[in-house]
Amino acid sequence: MLPWSHGDFQRTNFYLQMVYSGKREGTFMSSHYSNQNKALIAAIIPTYNEEINVADVLAVLHATPILDEVILVDDGSSDGTVGILQQAASMDPRFQVIEHEKNSGKGQAIFSGWAATSAPILLLLDADLKNLTPGHIHTLLDPVINHQSDMTMGLFQGGHLSTDLAHRIAPFLTGQRGLRSEILKYVSREASTGYGFEVALTMAARQNGYRKQIVPLKGVWHPSSEARTERGFWYGAYWKARMYGQIIRAWYLISRERHPNAKSFFSNIGKL
């Protein structure tokens, strides 16, 4: 693990304490949880080298009482992400941290989180979101809670031009979801390797007749891979190319009955 200075940890600790101290003790506990002692709504947040971004998302999750569990799955980070997650978990009993020894991909991180909860409703969020609020979380969850939809897909709107455009072109790639947890039973483990998870999830819902609904996440965005300072432009560009390779691979694996020769050709793309 790369060195994380004591000063970095102190700054993160101070930030989280400042954010959390503004909430009355106990108000973060969901009424569902306290009344029934069984989680009804769980958030699963996969993380990988997100020490720069994740604290903002953690603060919003802490400030959202409707969540009964918040499962933070670190997928083999080499920076200070785990320390930040553990610090947040020490301040909110709903939070739990799961650590992968090595990077296994976003899909496996979400499956690890799902295995740790029996909640029938899930919230899936990326760890690097900007301008997220508890209101956005309700936008994702309320249609599922009220039986208006089985899965919501949150699209960025009015946050940043590049991410807004990406969501308009390919809404099925959004990582922001509210859903009935049972849908995950139908998601192909093979196709969901790495960043193929969103494609696999969307196709599983479609093929099994689950109702989907697009909801706007106004003002929300996240940094593009090539714009992230900790990665640098060229490594960020490589990361994005690798991500889209895994997405294409997932699409063809799911459709292999119609494309029998695609599996062997695309099976190695996700391993680049």
C-alpha positions as a Markdown table, in Angstrom:
| # | Residue | x | y | z |
|---|---|---|---|---|
| 1 | Met | 0.0 | 0.0 | 0.0 |
| 2 | Leu | 1.3 | 3.4 | -0.8 |
| 3 | Pro | 2.2 | 5.7 | 2.1 |
| 4 | Trp | -0.7 | 7.8 | 3.5 |
| 5 | Ser | 0.7 | 10.6 | 5.7 |
| 6 | His | -0.6 | 11.3 | 9.2 |
| 7 | Gly | -1.5 | 14.8 | 8.0 |
| 8 | Asp | -3.7 | 13.4 | 5.2 |
| 9 | Phe | -5.5 | 11.2 | 7.7 |
| 10 | Gln | -6.0 | 14.1 | 10.1 |
| 11 | Arg | -7.4 | 16.3 | 7.4 |
| 12 | Thr | -9.9 | 13.6 | 6.4 |
| 13 | Asn | -10.8 | 13.0 | 10.0 |
| 14 | Phe | -11.4 | 16.7 | 10.6 |
| 15 | Tyr | -13.5 | 17.0 | 7.5 |
| 16 | Leu | -15.7 | 14.0 | 8.3 |
| 17 | Gln | -16.1 | 15.2 | 11.9 |
| 18 | Met | -17.2 | 18.6 | 10.8 |
| 19 | Val | -19.7 | 17.2 | 8.4 |
| 20 | Tyr | -21.1 | 14.6 | 10.8 |
| 21 | Ser | -21.2 | 16.9 | 13.9 |
| 22 | Gly | -23.9 | 18.9 | 12.3 |
| 23 | Lys | -26.4 | 16.0 | 12.5 |
| 24 | Arg | -28.2 | 15.3 | 15.8 |
| 25 | Glu | -27.2 | 12.1 | 17.4 |
| 26 | Gly | -29.4 | 9.2 | 16.2 |
| 27 | Thr | -31.0 | 11.1 | 13.3 |
| 28 | Phe | -29.0 | 9.0 | 10.8 |
| 29 | Met | -30.7 | 5.8 | 11.9 |
| 30 | Ser | -33.5 | 4.8 | 9.5 |
| 31 | Ser | -36.9 | 4.3 | 11.0 |
| 32 | His | -37.1 | 1.0 | 9.0 |
| 33 | Tyr | -34.0 | -0.3 | 10.8 |
| 34 | Ser | -34.9 | 0.8 | 14.3 |
| 35 | Asn | -38.4 | -0.5 | 14.1 |
| 36 | Gln | -37.8 | -3.9 | 12.5 |
| 37 | Asn | -34.1 | -4.7 | 13.2 |
| 38 | Lys | -33.9 | -5.7 | 9.5 |
| 39 | Ala | -32.4 | -3.7 | 6.8 |
| 40 | Leu | -34.9 | -2.7 | 4.1 |
| 41 | Ile | -32.6 | -0.4 | 2.1 |
| 42 | Ala | -28.9 | -0.8 | 1.7 |
| 43 | Ala | -26.4 | 1.3 | -0.3 |
| 44 | Ile | -23.4 | -0.5 | -1.9 |
| 45 | Ile | -20.5 | 1.8 | -2.8 |
| 46 | Pro | -17.6 | 0.2 | -4.7 |
| 47 | Thr | -14.3 | 2.1 | -4.3 |
| 48 | Tyr | -10.9 | 1.9 | -5.9 |
| 49 | Asn | -8.2 | 4.6 | -5.3 |
| 50 | Glu | -10.8 | 7.3 | -4.4 |
| 51 | Glu | -9.2 | 9.0 | -1.5 |
| 52 | Ile | -9.6 | 12.4 | -3.3 |
| 53 | Asn | -13.3 | 12.0 | -3.9 |
| 54 | Val | -15.0 | 9.6 | -1.6 |
| 55 | Ala | -15.4 | 11.7 | 1.5 |
| 56 | Asp | -18.1 | 13.9 | -0.2 |
| 57 | Val | -20.2 | 10.8 | -1.0 |
| 58 | Leu | -19.8 | 9.4 | 2.5 |
| 59 | Ala | -21.0 | 12.6 | 4.0 |
| 60 | Val | -24.2 | 12.5 | 1.9 |
| 61 | Leu | -24.9 | 8.9 | 2.7 |
| 62 | His | -24.4 | 9.7 | 6.4 |
| 63 | Ala | -27.0 | 12.5 | 6.1 |
| 64 | Thr | -29.6 | 10.3 | 4.5 |
| 65 | Pro | -31.8 | 8.6 | 7.2 |
| 66 | Ile | -33.7 | 6.3 | 4.8 |
| 67 | Leu | -30.6 | 4.1 | 4.3 |
| 68 | Asp | -30.5 | 1.2 | 6.8 |
| 69 | Glu | -27.1 | -0.1 | 5.7 |
| 70 | Val | -24.2 | 1.4 | 3.8 |
| 71 | Ile | -21.7 | -1.2 | 2.5 |
| 72 | Leu | -18.4 | 0.2 | 1.4 |
| 73 | Val | -16.4 | -2.2 | -0.7 |
| 74 | Asp | -12.8 | -1.3 | -1.4 |
| 75 | Asp | -11.5 | -3.2 | -4.4 |
| 76 | Gly | -7.8 | -3.4 | -3.6 |
| 77 | Ser | -7.0 | 0.3 | -3.3 |
| 78 | Ser | -3.3 | 1.3 | -3.1 |
| 79 | Asp | -3.9 | 4.8 | -1.7 |
| 80 | Gly | -5.6 | 6.0 | 1.4 |
| 81 | Thr | -9.2 | 5.1 | 0.5 |
| 82 | Val | -9.5 | 2.3 | 3.1 |
| 83 | Gly | -8.5 | 4.6 | 6.0 |
| 84 | Ile | -11.2 | 7.1 | 5.0 |
| 85 | Leu | -13.8 | 4.4 | 4.7 |
| 86 | Gln | -12.9 | 3.0 | 8.1 |
| 87 | Gln | -13.0 | 6.4 | 9.7 |
| 88 | Ala | -16.5 | 7.0 | 8.3 |
| 89 | Ala | -17.6 | 3.5 | 9.6 |
| 90 | Ser | -16.4 | 4.4 | 13.1 |
| 91 | Met | -18.8 | 7.4 | 13.1 |
| 92 | Asp | -21.9 | 5.7 | 11.8 |
| 93 | Pro | -23.1 | 2.2 | 12.9 |
| 94 | Arg | -24.9 | 1.7 | 9.6 |
| 95 | Phe | -21.6 | 1.7 | 7.7 |
| 96 | Gln | -19.5 | -1.4 | 7.1 |
| 97 | Val | -16.3 | -1.8 | 5.2 |
| 98 | Ile | -15.4 | -4.8 | 3.0 |
| 99 | Glu | -11.8 | -5.1 | 1.7 |
| 100 | His | -10.7 | -7.0 | -1.4 |
| 101 | Glu | -7.0 | -8.0 | -1.1 |
| 102 | Lys | -6.6 | -7.3 | -4.8 |
| 103 | Asn | -8.4 | -5.4 | -7.5 |
| 104 | Ser | -11.2 | -7.7 | -8.8 |
| 105 | Gly | -13.3 | -5.2 | -10.8 |
| 106 | Lys | -16.4 | -3.1 | -10.1 |
| 107 | Gly | -18.9 | -6.0 | -10.7 |
| 108 | Gln | -17.2 | -8.3 | -8.2 |
| 109 | Ala | -17.2 | -5.4 | -5.6 |
| 110 | Ile | -20.9 | -5.0 | -6.0 |
| 111 | Phe | -21.5 | -8.7 | -5.7 |
| 112 | Ser | -19.4 | -8.7 | -2.5 |
| 113 | Gly | -21.6 | -5.9 | -1.1 |
| 114 | Trp | -24.8 | -7.7 | -2.1 |
| 115 | Ala | -23.6 | -10.9 | -0.3 |
| 116 | Ala | -23.3 | -8.8 | 2.9 |
| 117 | Thr | -26.9 | -7.7 | 3.1 |
| 118 | Ser | -30.4 | -9.1 | 2.9 |
| 119 | Ala | -32.0 | -5.8 | 2.1 |
| 120 | Pro | -34.7 | -6.1 | -0.6 |
| 121 | Ile | -33.9 | -2.6 | -2.0 |
| 122 | Leu | -30.5 | -1.5 | -3.1 |
| 123 | Leu | -28.8 | 1.8 | -3.9 |
| 124 | Leu | -25.8 | 1.7 | -6.1 |
| 125 | Leu | -23.6 | 4.8 | -6.4 |
| 126 | Asp | -20.1 | 5.6 | -7.8 |
| 127 | Ala | -17.7 | 6.8 | -5.2 |
| 128 | Asp | -16.5 | 9.9 | -7.1 |
| 129 | Leu | -19.8 | 11.8 | -7.5 |
| 130 | Lys | -19.8 | 15.6 | -7.2 |
| 131 | Asn | -22.8 | 17.7 | -6.0 |
| 132 | Leu | -24.6 | 14.7 | -4.7 |
| 133 | Thr | -27.4 | 15.4 | -2.1 |
| 134 | Pro | -29.8 | 13.3 | -0.1 |
| 135 | Gly | -32.5 | 14.5 | -2.5 |
| 136 | His | -30.8 | 12.7 | -5.3 |
| 137 | Ile | -30.8 | 9.5 | -3.3 |
| 138 | His | -34.5 | 9.9 | -2.8 |
| 139 | Thr | -34.9 | 10.5 | -6.6 |
| 140 | Leu | -33.3 | 7.1 | -7.2 |
| 141 | Leu | -35.1 | 5.2 | -4.4 |
| 142 | Asp | -38.6 | 6.6 | -4.2 |
| 143 | Pro | -39.9 | 5.0 | -7.4 |
| 144 | Val | -38.7 | 1.6 | -6.2 |
| 145 | Ile | -40.0 | 2.0 | -2.7 |
| 146 | Asn | -43.4 | 3.1 | -4.0 |
| 147 | His | -43.6 | 0.2 | -6.5 |
| 148 | Gln | -43.6 | 2.5 | -9.5 |
| 149 | Ser | -40.4 | 0.9 | -10.9 |
| 150 | Asp | -38.2 | -2.1 | -10.2 |
| 151 | Met | -35.0 | -0.3 | -11.2 |
| 152 | Thr | -34.1 | 3.4 | -11.6 |
| 153 | Met | -31.2 | 4.7 | -13.7 |
| 154 | Gly | -30.0 | 8.1 | -12.7 |
| 155 | Leu | -28.7 | 10.3 | -15.5 |
| 156 | Phe | -26.5 | 13.4 | -14.9 |
| 157 | Gln | -28.2 | 16.6 | -15.9 |
| 158 | Gly | -26.7 | 20.1 | -15.7 |
| 159 | Gly | -23.6 | 19.1 | -13.8 |
| 160 | His | -20.8 | 18.9 | -16.4 |
| 161 | Leu | -21.1 | 18.9 | -20.2 |
| 162 | Ser | -19.0 | 15.9 | -20.9 |
| 163 | Thr | -20.7 | 13.6 | -18.4 |
| 164 | Asp | -24.2 | 14.9 | -19.3 |
| 165 | Leu | -23.5 | 14.0 | -22.9 |
| 166 | Ala | -22.2 | 10.6 | -22.1 |
| 167 | His | -25.3 | 9.8 | -20.2 |
| 168 | Arg | -27.6 | 11.0 | -23.0 |
| 169 | Ile | -25.8 | 8.8 | -25.5 |
| 170 | Ala | -25.6 | 5.7 | -23.3 |
| 171 | Pro | -28.0 | 5.9 | -20.4 |
| 172 | Phe | -27.6 | 2.2 | -19.7 |
| 173 | Leu | -24.0 | 2.8 | -18.5 |
| 174 | Thr | -24.9 | 4.8 | -15.5 |
| 175 | Gly | -23.7 | 3.5 | -12.2 |
| 176 | Gln | -26.3 | 5.3 | -10.2 |
| 177 | Arg | -29.2 | 2.9 | -9.6 |
| 178 | Gly | -32.1 | 2.1 | -7.2 |
| 179 | Leu | -33.3 | -1.4 | -7.6 |
| 180 | Arg | -35.0 | -4.5 | -6.2 |
| 181 | Ser | -32.1 | -6.6 | -5.0 |
| 182 | Glu | -33.5 | -9.8 | -6.6 |
| 183 | Ile | -32.6 | -8.5 | -10.0 |
| 184 | Leu | -28.9 | -9.2 | -9.2 |
| 185 | Lys | -29.8 | -13.0 | -9.2 |
| 186 | Tyr | -30.1 | -12.7 | -13.0 |
| 187 | Val | -26.9 | -10.8 | -13.7 |
| 188 | Ser | -24.3 | -12.7 | -15.6 |
| 189 | Arg | -21.2 | -13.0 | -13.4 |
| 190 | Glu | -19.0 | -13.5 | -16.5 |
| 191 | Ala | -20.4 | -10.5 | -18.4 |
| 192 | Ser | -20.3 | -8.2 | -15.3 |
| 193 | Thr | -16.5 | -8.5 | -15.0 |
| 194 | Gly | -14.9 | -5.1 | -14.4 |
| 195 | Tyr | -17.0 | -2.3 | -16.0 |
| 196 | Gly | -19.3 | -4.6 | -17.8 |
| 197 | Phe | -21.6 | -4.7 | -14.7 |
| 198 | Glu | -24.0 | -1.9 | -15.8 |
| 199 | Val | -24.6 | -3.5 | -19.2 |
| 200 | Ala | -25.1 | -6.9 | -17.5 |
| 201 | Leu | -27.5 | -5.4 | -15.0 |
| 202 | Thr | -29.5 | -3.5 | -17.6 |
| 203 | Met | -29.8 | -6.5 | -19.8 |
| 204 | Ala | -30.8 | -8.8 | -16.9 |
| 205 | Ala | -33.6 | -6.4 | -15.9 |
| 206 | Arg | -34.8 | -6.2 | -19.5 |
| 207 | Gln | -34.7 | -9.9 | -20.2 |
| 208 | Asn | -36.6 | -10.8 | -17.1 |
| 209 | Gly | -39.4 | -8.2 | -17.5 |
| 210 | Tyr | -38.4 | -5.8 | -14.7 |
| 211 | Arg | -39.7 | -2.2 | -15.0 |
| 212 | Lys | -37.0 | 0.4 | -15.6 |
| 213 | Gln | -37.2 | 4.2 | -15.1 |
| 214 | Ile | -34.8 | 6.9 | -16.0 |
| 215 | Val | -34.6 | 9.7 | -13.4 |
| 216 | Pro | -32.6 | 13.0 | -13.6 |
| 217 | Leu | -29.8 | 13.7 | -11.2 |
| 218 | Lys | -29.7 | 17.5 | -11.6 |
| 219 | Gly | -26.3 | 19.1 | -11.0 |
| 220 | Val | -24.5 | 15.8 | -10.4 |
| 221 | Trp | -21.3 | 14.8 | -12.3 |
| 222 | His | -18.1 | 12.9 | -11.8 |
| 223 | Pro | -14.6 | 13.5 | -13.2 |
| 224 | Ser | -13.8 | 11.8 | -16.5 |
| 225 | Ser | -10.9 | 9.3 | -16.4 |
| 226 | Glu | -8.5 | 11.4 | -18.4 |
| 227 | Ala | -9.3 | 14.5 | -16.3 |
| 228 | Arg | -8.4 | 12.9 | -13.0 |
| 229 | Thr | -5.2 | 14.5 | -11.7 |
| 230 | Glu | -4.1 | 11.4 | -9.7 |
| 231 | Arg | -4.1 | 9.3 | -12.9 |
| 232 | Gly | -2.8 | 11.8 | -15.4 |
| 233 | Phe | -4.1 | 12.2 | -18.9 |
| 234 | Trp | -2.5 | 9.2 | -20.7 |
| 235 | Tyr | -3.2 | 6.7 | -18.0 |
| 236 | Gly | -6.7 | 8.1 | -17.6 |
| 237 | Ala | -7.2 | 7.7 | -21.4 |
| 238 | Tyr | -5.9 | 4.1 | -21.2 |
| 239 | Trp | -8.3 | 3.5 | -18.2 |
| 240 | Lys | -11.3 | 4.7 | -20.2 |
| 241 | Ala | -10.3 | 2.6 | -23.3 |
| 242 | Arg | -10.1 | -0.4 | -21.0 |
| 243 | Met | -13.5 | 0.4 | -19.5 |
| 244 | Tyr | -15.2 | 0.6 | -22.9 |
| 245 | Gly | -13.5 | -2.7 | -23.9 |
| 246 | Gln | -15.0 | -4.4 | -20.9 |
| 247 | Ile | -18.4 | -2.9 | -21.7 |
| 248 | Ile | -18.2 | -4.2 | -25.3 |
| 249 | Arg | -17.2 | -7.6 | -24.0 |
| 250 | Ala | -20.1 | -7.7 | -21.7 |
| 251 | Trp | -22.6 | -6.8 | -24.4 |
| 252 | Tyr | -21.4 | -9.6 | -26.7 |
| 253 | Leu | -21.2 | -12.2 | -23.9 |
| 254 | Ile | -24.8 | -11.5 | -23.0 |
| 255 | Ser | -25.8 | -11.8 | -26.7 |
| 256 | Arg | -23.7 | -14.9 | -27.4 |
| 257 | Glu | -26.7 | -17.0 | -28.4 |
| 258 | Arg | -27.2 | -14.7 | -31.3 |
| 259 | His | -23.5 | -14.2 | -31.9 |
| 260 | Pro | -21.9 | -17.6 | -31.2 |
| 261 | Asn | -18.4 | -16.6 | -32.4 |
| 262 | Ala | -18.3 | -13.4 | -30.3 |
| 263 | Lys | -17.4 | -15.0 | -27.0 |
| 264 | Ser | -14.0 | -16.3 | -27.9 |
| 265 | Phe | -13.0 | -13.1 | -29.6 |
| 266 | Phe | -14.1 | -10.7 | -26.9 |
| 267 | Ser | -13.3 | -12.8 | -23.8 |
| 268 | Asn | -9.8 | -11.3 | -23.5 |
| 269 | Ile | -10.7 | -7.7 | -23.9 |
| 270 | Gly | -11.5 | -7.2 | -20.2 |
| 271 | Lys | -8.0 | -8.6 | -19.3 |
| 272 | Leu | -6.1 | -5.9 | -21.1 |
